[in-house]
Amino acid sequence: MYKAKAVLFGCIAILSGCDNYDGKAQFSSSGEFVTSLPSNSVPGDLYPVSFIAKVDRKLSADANSLIYKDNVEVQSSEVDCLNETVEGQYICAISLRVTPLANGPASVELDIEGQRFLNQTFVTQSAVIGHMHSNTLQTFNFQKDKFEAGKSHPVDLVFTNIGSEVANNIDISSLFERKLTDVKSTCGTSLEAGEGCYIHGNYTPEATDVNGVKYSLTYDEGEQVTVGAKNVLNKERLVGRVIRNLPFNIASSTSYDVEFRFSNLGTEPVTNIQTQLLAPSVSEIRFDECQDSALAVGESCAVTASVVGDEIGTLTALVGIQGDNGDSAYATVVSNVVESPIVAHVEQDLPQKMALGAAYDYLVTFTNQSDSHDATGVRFAHLYPESYSIHSNTCVDSTLKAEESCHISLTTTAESTGIQHYSSYLMFDQGTAVISSSTLSRASERSLHSVIDLDFPSNMLLNQSYPFHATFTNNGLVDTDLISITSMTTQNVLINSNTCEGEILQPGTSCQLSGEYYTTQLGPVRLEGNLNYGPNLDEAFNFSSEVVAVPIHGSVKIGLPQNIGLNNTYPISYVYQNLSAVHDASMVNVTLSSTAPVHVATNTCESKTILHPGEECEISGEFTATQQGLHQFQSSMTYKEGNAVKINSSAIVSDVVVSSQVEGSLPIVGLGQTYPIRYVFNNESIVEASGIQISHSANLNITSDSCGTTLTGGGQCEIVAEYSPSENGQFVHTLNFDYVEGNEIELTQPVKVVDAIALDEVVYQAGSLSHSFDAADHFNYASDYGFTILTKLQALDISGNPESVVHAKWGGTEMDIELTPSEPMTFTGHRVNNCSTRSMNSTIGCASGKLSSLRLTLNSDSFNALPSGEQSGVIYITLTQSNNTHVAVFGLPIRVIK
């Protein structure tokens, strides 16, 4: 039977799409609200309402004939139905945009084939709403409203006053016999306007517990608010879930990607599956592995849709599937299409586990993504952790201008064990509430923190190898138990290194997990796992992306230093490139926003409707830091054939500005070789930087350090480190420069270690040099792919925005080598094959059947400038097959006698 999902207890329309819903597809009557008015609402605010109906005939396109209303204004309405029937009936969506008018009861009622469906709210200036948060993954869209029996689940019930007046005489109680255990509550008898509170506990359902857990809040000025969850997933049928949701507010005529996943939880296979999309006409299914497929018991399939809102109002998008045996399911998303969409993004989040007494930074930004419309009537509500201090809050103006952001930056410390929670809410005239996050963290003596050092790009190429790397650090006060890692994804995964498995981490120590993923088919990629380090203690991690036919890659061309000066102006530039060799990309929109105004000087992307294969465009401008605190920058590109590409960077205003430069770092190195890396730090201020502390990863060996503990105004110091890899695989190395008057500079680079191929030594005694070798004699490769030659001018992925990065050795403008004991020598490299001769200082990716010779030449002027005597060194040449599966590092020893 094809049914609509039951609405979660107290599911609130202010959460677009109801974040606790699971998109189930069955209902016993003619339909049900999937997004509804909350129990309490604020007069004049906007609320999306969405209803899914199963009817014998398609509903009339005139939704007004279906609506009965009381004390509300319906600003927009739309009816849309699937083209094909399911079991002889149509599935239709009724989407409304509703504004409550005056204090008191209000309602919207729908007449569906003679059956009435009522959605009520109480309009008040003390509007309390509620929602549930049920994990510590810090990913707010990943929620569930049912749980497995016999397993303990953390549950967070949040109540927020989104009105302008206090809510009094608050009382919270459990409605069923089953209650939360180990309860922690921050709720009192009143809730001020713009504030929230939460109840946290653990819930262990039993299979016989059909009601689940359910709590209600009552107060004087409004109606009862009920929040909770059922207990056991229904395992008798096909179910659908939303894996990647829409933002709460979206722009019109802009493409947004939504990912749906359908699972066969029944006892029989589902065969010959057919897929349908219900959405505005310009929307389309971009990826569909469900169509014409079969799902065995326990198997899943994914559908990705590009959803476009064609007019202002409420948007409902639905994907439904049906098999030969009549089993069917759908999943639904709902959002507000507005002129000035505000999107929240958590730039710095709390970890899943907090160490007692440790301080953690938290930063959230709210960005108006419109390029022409201001957002007005902006107001906020917050639920703060138990101990916090606010560093910066620029979200105080009632107007957020087009393409501008505001931010809230705070530090929190866990003073006692148990849950820590922070949430931000934003309301504004043109849209519905924006929830920045519902950050849930546990504090205990046993704390382990994970960092994704190297993640997948937003869009991946087919038949390509992509590295990943994560670091796990024991931030707690005691040793971990014996560590084990469990992963839900093993296909096409190669683990290069796992220093965690079977180990015990002492406080302050770390371990790493790294590997590569090879893409074999189009569609979503999600590597998920858990690091288990004690009873009921685990750290979840995931790497996610999507393999698309037209991947666009975004990179920082000119970034900011991590520390910037107040009222100083800095250039910034971001570049987007179509990595496809054959397909065009249909451009939609490119924006550049920050927590303070950015002057966009150039946007070559704006005039393009098509980005051709290999073509790139750039958006650049200037930034002047007029306020203290941390500033976050984001450039975003949306296009039709893939996921939105977002480039993020940040900088903090410091009393003393220290800039950084990295020289000699390579992304691919040879096993058993030694690579010197020079880190240069410049004090851009007139006063000294004090209290300098240098820290680094264990795989770096510091050979010289001129920095000491202070750096005078205008001064420079440098640190030289050696990187000597001892095993093949994917790793990172890090050097940190911390000082009292500014933010810690963190310079982290992923590096791939492969076998080094030693070439015969070349000896020169003349004023010019030319040497060739045939790489094919030493390196087996697949003939279907070309090669990329890495030289120092190719962009490096080093976090921390160093002002400049020099590839290979330091000192020249082309490919160079540091000869001992004196000056660097600069070489020029060329590759000659059937796709022409090109300089090594460019990327070469032509798909030649044979890799021909490399030729190195030394300019006679460079040779003549060398001092007399004998000098020696090694030139490293890295070749990467264009799908990343074959990599070679050649070491060419050189000896110069003059």
N, C-alpha and C positions, 0 to 999 in steps of 0.2 A: 504494500500500500504506500502511496506517495503522500507524505505528510510534511507539514511545516514543523520546525522545532519549537518546543515549548520554551517560553521566555524564562530566563533565569529569575530566581526569586529576587524581586526588587530591581530587575534589570533597568538601567537608567538611560534615557535617551540622550542625556548629556554626554555619555560615552558613545561616540559614534560607532554604530555597529554592535554595541554592547560587548565590551572587551571580555566578559566572562563566558561568552557563548561559544558553542562548539559547532554550530552550523548543521545540526542534525536535520533530517529531511522528512520527518513523519509527524503528522498531526491527525487527530481523531475527528475534528470538525472541518468546516469549510476553509479555515484559515486561522492565522494568529499573528499578533504583532511581533516582529523581530527586533524592532527598535521602537520604544514607546516613550511617552512623557514620563518624567520621574515622578515619584510620589509627591515631591514638593518642587515648585518652580518659581522663578522670579518674574514679575510682570515686566513685559517689554522685551524679554530675552527670546532668542530664536531656538527652536528645538526641532530636530528631524524626527519624523514618525514614518515608519515603514511597516507595511503589512503584506504578508504573503498569503495568497488564496488559491484554493483548488476548486475550479468551477467547470460546469458542463459546457458553457459557451464563453468565448472571450468577453471580458468586461468591456464596457463602453470606454472610449478614450476620455470621456468627460467625467473626471473623478468627482466633480461637484454633485453629481446626481447620487453619489454613494455616501456623501458626508452629512452627518448631523453634528452640530457643534454648539457648545455652551461656554461663554466667557473666554473664547479664544478667537483669534483671527488666523485663517488659513491663507498664508501668503502665496503659496504655490502648491500645485497638485499635479500628479502625473500617474497614468496607468500604462503598464507595459506587460505583455504576455509572451510566453514562449510560443514559437511558431508551431511546434509539434506537440501533440497530446501525450500525456503519460497515463496509461491505463484508461484511455478514452476521455481524459479530462485535461484542462489547461491549467498551467501554473501562471498566476499573474501577480505582479507587484504593484501596490498602491503606495506612492511616495508623497508625503506631505511635509510642508514647512509651516510650523505652528508657532504663534506668539500668544502667550497668555496675556489677558488684558488687565483685570482688576483683582484685588485681593479676594480670596474666597475660592469655592469649588469651581473647577473648570473641566471640560471633557471634550473628546473627539469620539464620535461613534460612526462606524461603517456598517452599511447595509449590503451584505454579500448574499445575493440570491435569497433574500427574505430572512436571513439570519443576521442578528445584530451583534457587533463586537465593540465593546466599550473600553476606552482608555481614559482614565481619570487622573487628575492632578490637583494639588491644592496650591493656589497662588498666594505667596507670602513674601515679605521682605526678609524673613528669617528662614530661607529655604535650605533645609538640610537634605543632602543626598548621600547615597552609600554605594560602595562597590567592594568587590573582593579581589585580593591578590593572593596567589597561591604558589608562588615559587620564588627562588632567589637567583634566577637566571638573568635578571635585570633586562629582560626583553618583555615589554608590557603586552605585546600582542599574543604571546604564548601563554594562554590561560586555559583552564578547564573548569567546567561546572559539575563534573562528576569525578569520583576517585575510585581507585582500586580498593577492594575489601582486604582487610588484614594488614595494610601498610599505613604507617604514620605519615601524615601530610601536614606541612606548615600551612596555616591559613591566617590571612590578615584581613580583617573586616574594617574598612575605612569609612568614616563619616565626616563630611565637610559641609560647612555653612557657606554657601555661595551667594548668600544675600547680603544686605547692607545693615541688618540689625541682629542683635544677639538672640540666640535660641535658649530658652530657659526651661528649668525643671526637667532636664534630660534623664531618662531612665532606659537602661539597656538590659534585655533579658533574653534567655534562650526560649524558643517556642516549642522545641521538641525535647524528648528525654535525653537524646545524645547531645553532649556538650563538648566544648573544647577543653583540653587539659593543658596544664602548665601555662595558664592564661597570664598575659601581661596587658594592661590597659592604660591608656593615657587619657581616657574620657572622664570628664567630671560631670557636674550637674548643669553646666551651661557651656555654650559654644559661641565664641565671639564671631562677628562677621569676618569672613575671610580667613577663618581658621579651621583646622581639622583635628581629629583624634582617631585612634585606632585601637582595636582589640586584637591581640595576637594569641594564638594557641595552636596546639597540635590536634589533629583529627585522625582517628583510626576507625574507619567504618567497618561494620560487619555486613556480611552478605544479606542478613535478614533485616538490616536497617534500611527500610525503603524510603524514609523521609529525609535522611541525611542530617546535616547540621544547619540550623537556621536561627539567626538572631534578629531582634527588632529593637528599634530606637523610637521612643515616644517623647514628645515635648509639647509645650503649651501652644506654640504659635503655628504648628503645622501638623501634617498627617504622619502616621507611623511609617517608618522606613525599615524595610526588611531586606536583609542580605544573607546569603548562604549558599550551600552547594548540596547537590545530591551525592550519593556515595559510590555507586558502581557503574562503570561503563556498560551500556547495553551491548552484549556480544552476540546478538541474534540477527544482525542485519548489516547492510551496507551503510557506512556513515561518511559524512564529509566534514572537513575542517578548513578554516582559513589559516594558512601558515604565514602569509604576508598580507597585511591589511592596508586599507587606505588610510591616509592621514584624516584627522577629524574634520579638517576643512581643506578643500581642494579648489584649484583655479579652473575656470571653464576653458575648454579647447586645449587642455593640457593632458598628456598621456600619463597614467599612473599604472604601475604593474601590481597585480594582485595574484598571489599564488594560493591555489586550492589543492587539497590532498584528500583522496577518497580511499577508504580502507574497507576490506572485506572482513568483518568481524563475525560473520555467520559461520555456518557449518558446511556449506556447499559452495563450489566455485561460481563465479559470476562471469558469464561469457557474452561475447559480441556487444560490448559496451558502446553505447551511443552518447555523445556529449552535446549539450545545448548551452548557449549563453544568452542570458537576459540582461541587457544593458543598453544605454543609448546607442543609436545606430552607428556612430563612428567608432565604437569600441569593437574589439575583435579578440579572438583567442589567438595568442601568439605561439604557444607551445601546448601540445596536447598528447600525452602518452596514454590517455584513457581510451580515446576513440578507437573502435574496432579491436580492442584488446580483451584479454581475459584475466580476471583476478582470482588466483587460488586463495584458499582460506589463509588469512593473515597477510596477504599481499596488499600493496597500495599502488596508486598511480597519481600523477600530478598534472594539473592544468594551470597554465599561466595566461592571464588575460590582460590586455592593455585596455584600461578603462578610461574613457574620456567623457567628462560632463559637458553636455552641449548647451546648457542654459542654467541660469542661477536657480537654485532650489535644492531639494533633497534628491540625492542619487542613490538608487538601489541597484546593485549588480548581483546576479545570481548565476552560478554554474550548476547545472543538473546533469546527472548521468543515469542511465537505465540499462539493465542487462536483459538478456533473452528470457530469463525466468521471472521477470517482473520486478526484481529488486531495483530500487532506485534510491537516490540520495541527492541532496543539493547542499550547497554552502552559500552564504549570503554576506555581502559587505554593504555598509551604508555610510554615506558621508554628506557633508554640506558643500555644495558648489557655491562659492562666494567670490566677490570682486577682489577682496583683499585677504587671501588665505594666510593665516598665521600657523606656522609649523614650529613645534618645539623639538629641541634636540639636546640630549644630555651629553655634554662634552667630557666631563669627568664624573664618573659614577662611583658609588661605594662598592667595595668588593663584595662577593657573596658571603665571605666570612671576615669579620673585623677582629683585630687583635685588641685586647683590653688595654686602655690607656693610650693607644696610638691615635694620632690625628690623621684625618682623611679629608682631602679636598673634594668639593662637589661643585660642579658648574653646569648650569642649564641656560640655553639661549632660546629666545622666541623671535622668529624671523617673519616679517611680512614679505611674502614671496611675490607680491604684485609689483609690477614695474611702473604702475601709474596711479594706484588707488591707496589712500591712507586707511588705516584701521582706527576707528574712533571708539570712544567709550570703553577703553581698556581698563579692566580691573582684575585683581589677583586674589587668590586664596591659597594658603600654604598649610602644610602639615609638617612641622619641623621635628627633627630628632630630639632626644631628651637633652643633649648638650651640644650647643653649636655657637658659632660666632660668624657674623656676616661680614665678608670682606668688601663686597661691592654689590650694589643693587641699582641697576639703571632702569629697571622696570617700574618706574614711578610716574611716568607721564601717561595721560589718558589717551594719547594718540601715538600710534606706531606708524611712522611714515613708510611709504613704498620702498621696498628693498632695504629696509633698515631692521636692525635687531636690537633687543635689549637682553641683559643677562643678569643672573643671580649667582653670586659666588660665595660659598661658605665653607667653613671647616667644622667637622664634627668629630667628637671623641666618645667612644663607648666607655662609660664609667662603670657599667655593670653588665653581667652576662644577659643574654637574651636578644630579642629582636630590636633592630633599629630601623626606622622608617622615615622616608621623606617623600613628599609629593608636592607638585606645584600645579595650580590650575589657573587658566587665564580665560576670562570672558570678554567679549567685545560686541559692538553693535551689529557688525555685518555677519557674524558667524556664531557657531556654538562653542561650548567650552573646549579648551585645549588642555589636555593633561600632558605635562612634560614627561612624567614618569611615575611609577609607583615603586620606588626603590626599597627593597626589602633586604636586610642584611642581618646576619646573626653574629653576635659578639661572644667570644669565649676565650679560654686560655689556649685552646687548640685552634689556630687560625692558619689557613693556607691560602695564598693569593696567586691567581693566574694572570698572566699577561700574554696576549697574542702579539708576538713580535713581528710576525710575517703572516698576513692574511691573504686570501684570494682577492683579485680585483673584482669590481662589480660585474664585469662581463668577461667571459672566458672564450678562448678559441677552441674549436674542435681539433682533436688529435694533437693536443699540446700538453706538456708537462708543467705543473705549477707547484712550487715549493710552499711549505707551511712550517711554522715554528712557534712553539709556546714555551714559556718559562713558568715554573711553579716554585714559589718561595714560601718557606715556613716563617710566617710572621708571628707565630704564637710564642708561648713561654716554655713549652715542653716539646720533646721529640714527637715526631709522628710515629704511628705504627708502621708496619711493613706496607709499602706503597704498592698498589696494583692499579692498572689502567684498563678500563673496559671501554670498548668502542662499538657503536652501532653501525659503523661503516668500515668495511674492509676491502670491498671490491675496488680495483684500480688504485689502491693505496700502497705506496712503498714507504716503509718506515726506515729512514736513514739512521736515526739515533734515538735511543730512549734511555736516558740516564736515570729515570725515575723508578722503573719497574724493579720490585724486590729490594728497594733501598729504604733506609730510615733517614729522614731529614731532621737534622738538629736545628734549633732556632737560628734564623738568619741565613740558612743555607738554601740552595736552589737546585733544581734539576730541570732538564730540558726534554722536550719531545719534538722531533722534526721529521719531515718526510716530504714526499712528492705525490701529487695526485695527477693521474693521466686521464684526460677527457676523451671519452669514446662515443658519446652521444649528446645531442642537444637536450637542454632541459636543466632544471634546478640541481645544484650540487650542495650537499650539506653533510659535512663530516662532524659527527657529534660523539662525545665521549664523556667519561667521568674518571677522575683520579680519586681513588679511595684511600684514605689515610687513617682510618679509625672507625670504631663502631658508629654507624649513622653519620659519618663524616665523609663527605665527598665534594669535589670541586668540579662543576660541569664546565665544559668548553665546547666550542663549535667553530668551524670554518665554513662559510657559506658563500655561494655565488650562483651564477647561471651560465651555462654554455649556450651561446647565441651565434647565429650565422653572421651577424654584423656587430662585432665588439668594438666599442669605443673606449679608449684609454685616456685618462686624465692625469696630468702631472703638473708639479709646481716648477715653472721656469725661473721665476724670481720670487724667493720666499723672504720672510722676515726673520731676523735673528730672534732667538728666544727672549732676549731682553731688549726692550726699546725705551727711548727717552720720551719724556712728556713733552708734547708740542713739537716733536720732531716728525718730519715727513719721510716716508719710505715708499719705494716702488714695489709693486707686487704684480705678478703675471702668472696666468694659468693657461695651459695648452691642452687641447683635445685632439686626438688623432683616431681616424678610422683604421683599425688594424686589419680589416678584411682585404683580401687581395682581389676580390671580384665584385663585391656588393656595395651599393650606395647606402648611406644612412640618411633617413628622413629627419632633418633637424626640426625640433619643436621650440626649445627655449634654452637660453644660457643666461645665468644670473651670477652676480657677485655680491655678497652681503657680508656684513660684519656687525660686531657689537657697537661700533661707532661708524659714522658715515665714511664711505669709500668713494673717492672720485674716480669713476670709470672713464679712462681716456680713450681706450681702444677696445672695440668688440668686433673682431672680424667674423665671429660666429653669427652675429645678429642678422647680417645680410644674406646668409646662406640658408637655402632651403634643403640643399643636398650637400652632404660631405662625402666626396668620392673616395674610392679605395686608396688608402695611403695618405689621403689629404688630412691636413690639420688646420685648426683655427685657434685664435688666441683671444683672451679677454685680460686686459691689464689696466692698471690705474695707480693711484697713490693713496696712502693712508697716513693720516695725522692723528696721533694719540692725544686726544684732548682731555682724557679722563684717566685716573689711576685704575689699577686692577688688571685682570686678565682679559685680553681681547681675542675673540675667536673669529676666524674667517672661513667662509665656505663659498666655493664656486660650484654650481650645479648645472649639469646639462641633461635635458630630457630629450629622448628621441624615440621613434616609433618601434624600431626593431630590437631594442634591448632595454636593460635597466637604466634608471637614472644614474649618472656618473657624478659622484660628489668628491670634491677635493677639499680637505680640511687642513687648516694650519692655525697656529695660535702664537701669541706673543704676550708678554707681561710688561707693564710699565715699571721700571726699576729706578731707584735713586742713582745707582751706578750701572752704566750699560757696558757689559762685556760681550764682545762679538767673537765668533769662532770661525776657524777655517780648518778643513781636513785635507791633508795631502798624502797621496800614496795608497789610498784604500782601494781595494779591488773587490768586485762582487763574486768573482770566480777565481779560485787559487788552486795551486798544485800541492798535492800531498807531500809532506816532508820538506817543503820549501820554507824559507823565512822571508817575511814581508815586512819591511819597516813602514810605519804609518806616523806621520807628523801631525800633531794637533797644535794649532797656533791660536792664542787668545789675545785680543786687543782690548784695552780699556779705552772706550770712546769718551769717557767723562774726564773732568778735570780733577776729581777727587779720587783717592785710592779705593780699590776693592780689597776688603780685609777678610780675615778668617777663611782663606782659601783652603778647600779640602778636595783632593783628587781621589776618586774611586774608579775601579775598572773591573771588568769581568775577568775571571780566572784565566781565560785563554789569551790574555794580553800580557806581555812582559815589558815593563817600563825600563828603558835603557838610559834615558836622560830626562831631567825635569828642572826647568829653570824658573818655575812659577813661585815656589815657596809658599808663604802664607799671605803675602800682600802683593798687589799689582798697582803701581803708581798711576796716577792720572796720565793718560796718553801713552802709557807703557805697553810693552808686548812681552809675552813669555811663550814658551813652547814645551811640549812634551813629546818625546819620541818613544814609540812602543813597537815591539815586534810581535807579529802574529805568525806562529809556527804550527799549522794544523797537523794533528797526529792521527786523524782518521777521516775517511771520506764521509760525506753527508752534508746536510744543511744546518748551518749554525748562525749565531749572531755574536758579534763582539761589541762591547760598550765601554765608553770612557765618560765619566761624569766630572764636571767642574762646578763646584758649589762655593758660594761666597755669601757673606752676611747681607750685603746691600742689594742683592738681586736674586732672581730665580735660578735654581740649579740648571745648568746646561747639560743635557743628556744627548750624547752622540752614539747612536746605535745603528749598526749596519748588518743586514743579513749577508751571509757569505756561503757560497757553495764550494766544497772541497772535492776535487777529482784527482785522479792519478796524473802526475806530471810526466810529460814526454821530454826526455833530455836529448837535445841536439848536439852535434859535434861543435867544439869550440872554434870560433873564428878569430884569427889573429890579423891585425892590421898594422902596417908600418908606413903607409903612404898617406897622401893628403886627401884622398877620397876613398869612399867605401861603397861597394855594391855587393849584396849577397842574396842568393835565392835558395829556397828549398821547397820541395813538393810535400805539402801536408798529407796528401793521400798515401804517401809511403808509410806514414806512421799512424793513421787515423781511419778506422772503418766507419762508414756512415751510410745512411739510406739515400739513394740517388734521387728520391722524390722531393727532397727538401734542399733549399739553399742554406747558406750560413750567414751568421752575423759575426763580424769581427769586432771585438770589444777593444777600444782604446780609451785613453784617459779623458777624451772629450765627450764620451757618451755619458748621459745622465746617470747619476748614482742615487740609489734609494737609501739615504741616510736620514733618519729622523733627527729632529732638533734644529732643522733649518740652518745648517752652517752656511755662512755667506758664500763660500766657494768650496768646491771639491775638485781635487786634481787626481786624475786617473794615473795608474802606473806609478813610476817614481816621480819625485817632485822636481821642479826647476825649469821646465821648458814649456813651449806652447804647442808642441806636437808630441810624438812618442819619444820618450827620452829615458836615459839610463843613468843612474848615479854610479860613476866610476870611483873606485877607491884609489888614492885618498883625496881626490880633488873635485873637479867641477863636473856637472852633468853634461852628457852629450845628447844632442837631439837628432833623432832619426825620422825619416819619412817612410811609411810603408805603403805598398801598393799590392793589389790583388789583380792578376791578369787571368781572365777566362773568357768563355764565350758570351758573357754579358757585359763586356767592356772593362776598362781599367778605371778603378776608382781609388781615391785616397782612403787609407785605413781610418782616417778621422771621421768617416761617415759610416752609417749603418748599411751593410750590404746584405740583401736578402733575396737576390735573384735565384730562381730555382734551377741552377745548373746541374747537369748530370755528372760533372766532374769538378772537383776542387783543384784548381791549378796552383801555380807557385805563388809564394809570397816573396816580395823583393824589398829588402831594407837598404836604404841609402843614407850615407852620412855626408852632410854638406862640408865642403873643404874648409869653409870659414870656421866651422865648429871645431874641426880637427886642429886647425892652426892655432886656435885659442887655447888649446890644452897645454899644460906645462910639460916639460920634457920628463921622460921616465916611462915606467911601465905601470899601467892601470888595468883593472879588470872589473867585471860585473856580469850581470845576467839580464837579458831582455826577456820578459814574459809576454807571450802572445796567446790570447785566448780565442778559440773558435767555438761558437755555439750553433748547432744545427737549428734551423729556424723554428722547429717545434719543441725545442728545449730538451729533446731526449738524448742527444749526443753532445758531449762537451769535451773539449781537449784543451789542456794548458801545455804549451811548448815553452821550454826553457832554452834560450840560445845564449850560451856563455860567450863573452867577448873579452879579448885582451888587446889592448892598444899599446904599441911601443912607439915612442916618439923620441 
